[in-house]
Amino acid sequence: MSAPYSPATNLICTLFPYNNSMATLTKQTVSKQKTSRLDIRLTDAQRQLIERAAELTGSTLTQWTARHLLESARKDIEEATVLHLESQAFEDFIQALDQPVPPAAEKLMERDPQWA
């Protein structure tokens, strides 16, 4: 009797023409393959610098570049979207939220916005 189907037993074998190496992939691996490309223009010096860094870390150029771009993207997004407050500033903020809305602010909120 044959074993029941599972992604781990359903293998795909392929020969990569650019380096003549054989790879065995599971269906699960194939579904996680990257399909989007990002092309950038660099000077020769910039490329050599990046290639050297990748080589020193034992990474491919793609692995090194993707890792550092993703780290920078996450950092930039966090800096633009997360507000960090010292403890006292946070307490002051919470207290301000608990206060009633000032009359001038209520009057302002009753107005139709200019962009509407």
N, C-alpha and C positions, 0 to 999 in steps of 0.2 A: 504494500500500500504506500502511495506517495505521501510526502509531507504536505500539510495544508499550506496554502498560499500565504506568504508574508512578504512585505517589501524587501526584507533582507535576503530572501531567496530568489527574488526576481532581479537578476544581474544584467547589466549592459556592459559589453566590452567594446572598446573603440581604440583605434590607432590615431594618435595625434600627428598630422603630417608635418608640423613645423619642428618637432623634435624626435620623431620616430619612436615615441614611447607608447606603451600600452597602458590603458587605464581600465579598471573595473569599477563601475559605479552601480550603486543601488538606485532604485526608482526614487527613494527618499532623497538621495544626494542630487539627482538630476533636477528634482523640483526646487531645490535651493540654489541652483546655478544662477549666476548673475547674467542678466541679459541687457542691461543698460550700459552705455558707453559714455565716457567723458573725455573729450580731447582738449588739450591745452597747448599753447605755444610757449616755448621756453627758449632762452639763449642756450648756446652750447655749454657755457659755464654753469648755468642753472641746472641743466640736465646732468652734467658731470657731478655736481655737488650732491644731487638727489641720488644718483646711482651709487656714489661712494657711501652715503649714509645707509642705503638699502643693503649694500654689500657687507658693511661692517656689522649690521644687525642680523645678517643671515636671512634677509627677506628678499623677495622678488621686488622689482620696481613697482609693480601693481600693488602688492601687499603693503609695502611701505607707504606708498602714496595714499592709498585708500585709508589706511589706519590713521595717518596724520590729518588728512582732510576731514575725516569723520570726527576726530577728537576736536579739531578747531571749530567745526560746525556746531557741535554740541556746546562748546564753551561760548561761542558767539550767541547762540540762541538763549542759553541760560543768562548771560549778561544782559541781554535785551528784554527778557521776559520775567526775571525773578528779582524781587525787591528784598534786599537784606537790610534788616534794622538791628541796631544794638538793642539790648534788653530794655533800657529806659525809653528809647524811642518807640519800641513796640508797645510798651505799657501806655505811653501817652496816646498812641494811635488808638488803642482799644478803648481808652477812656473817652476820647473824642467821638468814637462811634456810639458810645452809650449816652451821649448828651443829646438833648432835643435839637432838631434842626433849627437854626436861627431864622427869624422871620424874613430877612432879606433873601436867604437861600430858598425858602418856601415860595416867595413871590417870583423868584427867578425860575423855579421849576414849573410854575403855572403857565409861563409864557410858551408860545409855540416856538420851536427852534427855528433859527434862520435858514437852516439847510432843508427844512421840510417843505 
